[in-house]
Amino acid sequence: MNDDCWAGIEQAIAEASGHAPAPMRRTSVGGGDINAAYRLEGPTERWFVKLNRADRLWMFEAEAAGLAAMAAAAEGPRVPRPLTTGVAGNRSYAVMEWIDLRPRGDTAALGHALAHLHAVTADQYGWDRDNTIGDTDQVNPWGRDWVAFYREHRLRFQLDLARRNGFGGRLQDRGEALAARLGAFFSDYTPAPSLLHGDLWSGNVAFDGSGAPVLYDPAVYFGDRESDLAMSELFGRLPAAAYSAYEAVWPLDAGYPVRRELYQLYHILNHANLFGGPYAREAEGMIDRLLAQV
């Protein structure tokens, strides 16, 4: 990374924070497989910075908008406060609040905060911009029909991508059969369009120094709150106290245990598209079980 890039980022931080430009110490930190990540430390402040190619700026802009939306939820979870996004040199960047994260904290508060996040609702499903789920585009057009939204913009979107990635045959045939019968899972259930984190697995959940829950790396949109909870049970469940506290605020519908696998399927298909064959076979098994329900 060249010095001109960092000079531009530091200038942008000074302008956005209202502080005079000052030299900042830069430390590389773990940022996952998608972005490079750094901690910047100045005389009075610390920031978390993500970097990617210049043409990925839209991804950072969507993330910042999602964090801002989540931060506005009354009694919702803490999120890193976004500061600024832009392009410096040949890199796009996102700058946000640095939070010292801890793996353990008030798990009941996590469930409470998540329920209040979901209590923020819209008139339609979707969002005012597209974003990403992992490194995959996630499209979020507004619509009033949740079944149609989930069929077209979640299941069929991933199935089409899987076809282009070489996963045809049975996965496509069975996947299309499921898409055609999707309404059967919602015959007596119409979800509210809730504000979702969108990628709520245990790796995107932590706690700050006071023990308060912190959520980060969102893929925000308005959809069925059950999809967030289903994702939270896919790759390592949240602590039991979080689910109990959630249900104390907003009990789940009796049909959630069946729809849980339907919502997890979206993420398994995405993993097949990102990481390959074993996830495609897992998706086939999930589709078979779901079709057996209808």
Secondary structure, 3 states (H helix, E strand, C coil): CCHHHHHHHHHHHHHHHCCCCCCCEEEEECCCCCCEEEEEECCCCEEEEEEEEHHHHHHHHHHHHHHHHHHCCCCCCECCCEEEEEEECCEEEEEEECCCCECCCCHHHHHHHHHHHHCCECCCEECCCCEEECCEEECCCCECCHHHHHHHHHHHHHHHHHHHCCCCCHHHHHHHHHHHCHHHHHCCCCCCCEEECCCCCHHHEEECCCCCEEECCCCCEEECHHHHHHHHCCCCCCCHHHHHHHHHHCCCCCCHHHHHHHHHHHHHHHHHHHHCHHHHHHHHHHHHHHHHHC
